[in-house]
Amino acid sequence: MNIYVGNLDYNLQESELEKIFSEYGEVASVKIIKDKYTGKAKGFGFVEMPDDEEANNAIEELNGTEVSGRQMKVNKARPRRENPNR
C-alpha cells in the first residue's frame, strides 16, 4: 500500500521516516518529495508498505502523532491526477 505522509519537518530524513514506519511492519520504500530546483524538502512524502494490514495499522497509529514538533498527517495515498498543464 502506498501511504501519504504530510506536514513533515523540512529537515526530516528518509531514513528517519523509514525507522518510524518500520515499527509497524515491512517498509518497501520511502520517498520525501523535494523541490526540483532547490532540492529542499516540500514537507510531504510517501511510504510503501507491502502488507495492507500492517500499512492500515501504521496509518491508524501514526496519523496525528508528533515528529520533530509537527503533527504528521498519514493516510492512504490517492492515485496521482494527470496535470493537463504539463
Stockholm file with secondary structure:
# STOCKHOLM 1.0

chainA/1-86         MNIYVGNLDYNLQESELEKIFSEYGEVASVKIIKDKYTGKAKGFGFVEMPDDEEANNAIEELNGTEVSGRQMKVNKARPRRENPNR
#=GR chainA/1-86 SS CEEEEESCCTTCCHHHHHHHHHTTSCCCEEEEEECTTTCCEEEEEEEECSCHHHHHHHHHHHTTCEETTEECEEEECCCCCCCTTC
#=GC SS_cons        CEEEEESCCTTCCHHHHHHHHHTTSCCCEEEEEECTTTCCEEEEEEEECSCHHHHHHHHHHHTTCEETTEECEEEECCCCCCCTTC
//
